[in-house]
């Protein structure tokens, strides 16, 4: 049985794609605008973690609550 999703943060891009960070499982899920899972990737979870942001098509994961975001792992649309 699959473990339940434990959302820690949610972000939505201009195309309606939904990104859900699961802090418990260390996963980042991407859903399309109809809620269908498109991609799932493993992420390194640091504590405390700051919020996700999408700026100009780039998905940023902030490593701490007070961090200045300096780089992104990949453009959101290139997943």
C-alpha positions as CSV (number, residue, x, y, z in Angstrom):
1,X,0.0,0.0,0.0
2,X,1.3,3.4,-1.0
3,X,2.0,5.9,1.8
4,X,-0.4,8.9,1.9
5,X,0.7,12.2,0.5
6,X,1.7,14.7,3.3
7,X,1.7,18.1,1.6
8,X,4.1,20.6,3.2
9,X,3.8,23.3,0.5
10,X,1.9,23.8,-2.8
11,X,2.6,26.0,-5.8
12,X,0.8,26.5,-9.1
13,X,2.4,27.7,-12.3
14,X,0.9,29.9,-15.1
15,X,-0.1,26.7,-17.0
16,X,-2.1,25.4,-14.1
17,X,0.4,22.7,-13.1
18,X,0.3,22.0,-9.4
19,X,3.5,21.3,-7.5
20,X,3.2,19.5,-4.1
21,X,6.2,19.1,-1.8
22,X,5.8,16.1,0.5
23,X,8.1,16.9,3.4
24,X,7.6,13.5,5.1
25,X,8.5,11.3,2.0
26,X,11.0,13.8,0.5
27,X,9.1,13.9,-2.8
28,X,8.0,16.7,-5.2
29,X,4.9,15.8,-7.2
30,X,3.7,17.7,-10.3
31,X,0.1,17.4,-11.3
32,X,-1.6,18.8,-14.4
33,X,-4.4,21.3,-14.2
34,X,-6.9,18.4,-13.8
35,X,-5.1,16.9,-10.9
36,X,-3.5,14.0,-12.7
37,X,0.0,13.1,-11.5
38,X,2.6,14.0,-14.2
39,X,5.9,13.6,-12.4
40,X,7.4,12.6,-9.0
41,X,11.0,13.3,-8.0
42,X,12.9,12.7,-4.9
43,X,14.2,15.9,-3.1
44,X,16.6,16.4,-0.3
45,X,14.5,17.7,2.6
46,X,16.3,20.2,4.9
47,X,14.8,21.5,8.1
48,X,13.6,24.1,8.5
49,X,12.4,24.4,4.9
50,X,11.2,27.6,3.4
51,X,8.3,27.9,0.9
52,X,8.3,27.0,-2.8
53,X,8.1,29.8,-5.4
54,X,7.5,29.8,-9.2
55,X,9.0,32.8,-10.9
56,X,9.2,33.2,-14.7
57,X,8.6,29.5,-15.2
58,X,11.3,28.4,-12.7
59,X,10.5,26.4,-9.6
60,X,12.5,27.4,-6.6
61,X,12.8,25.4,-3.3
62,X,14.0,27.6,-0.5
63,X,16.3,25.7,1.9
64,X,15.3,27.7,5.0
65,X,12.5,30.0,6.1
66,X,14.7,33.1,5.9
67,X,16.8,32.2,2.9
68,X,17.3,34.3,-0.2
69,X,16.6,32.1,-3.2
70,X,19.6,32.1,-5.5
71,X,19.0,29.2,-7.9
72,X,16.5,26.7,-9.1
73,X,16.8,23.0,-9.8
74,X,15.2,23.2,-13.3
75,X,12.6,25.1,-15.2
76,X,9.2,23.9,-14.1
77,X,8.1,23.2,-17.7
78,X,11.1,21.1,-18.5
79,X,10.1,18.4,-16.1
